[in-house]
Amino acid sequence: MNTLSRAAACCAASLWLAGCSSLGTTSYETIRIAVLGPQAQITTEHVNQLTVPALVARLGQSEALLLLASRQQAVAEWHGVDQHLVTCNGKLMHSAGLPAEADVLVALAENDPFLGDLRNLVDGLIVTRLVDYPARYLTGVPQHATYSLGPSETLEIMGQQVELQRVDEAVSMPALGFKADNRYWYDPADGRVIASAQHVAPGLPELFLTEAIPAGAQP
């Protein structure tokens, strides 16, 4: 991973530690209510108790609710009780606590579609990124991604039917013998990714991410 990406990751980690205290007690109580318990399920009611946008993360049978801590252009930081995610227009760049085997650092390529407007995606675009898996002691693993425009689909998000455009991402990591198909759904009005299904690491189920906006909050 290049120096700039590592510096950005370190900066994100420090902001996470500094930002935890800025999220109110009520918000954290809401997170705990949502994620604790043998059959915990995050509901629209839980989300509407918040004052900031939230990210619903589901990995296998585990589900977590994370709050938006900061957003600078397309890069957003999300904090949960024990989780920390950084996304770039929905693409996972950094994760911690999902569990450790899913911890990842992703350096986006210069021509990465998530750095621009997905509405301008060139069908068949190929990019190569470098990926770190800290818990697996793997650094700088090349990841090749090929993009194609999928169909327009209707997803149910927080009880509402939303018409979104799908983007398909076929990833391969030859060094790990790993291949996967990821999907992203963006709002055709502004190109912002609302939901995604991403394979974070070999041997793990899909990570489903859905951005949920509380009633009255700004995206």
Buried (B, 14 or more C-beta within 10 A) or exposed (E): BEEEBBEBBEEBBEBBEEBEEEBEEEBBEBBBBBBEEEEBEBEBEBBBBBEBBBBBBBBEEBBBBBBBBBBEEBBBBBBBBEBBBBBBBBBBBBBBBBBEBBBBBBBBBEEBBBBEBBBEBEEEBEBEBBBBBEEBEBEEBEBBBBBBBBEEEEBEBBEEEBEBBBBBBBBBBEEBEBEBEBBBBBBEEEBBBBBBBBBBBBEBBBBBBBBBBBEEBEE
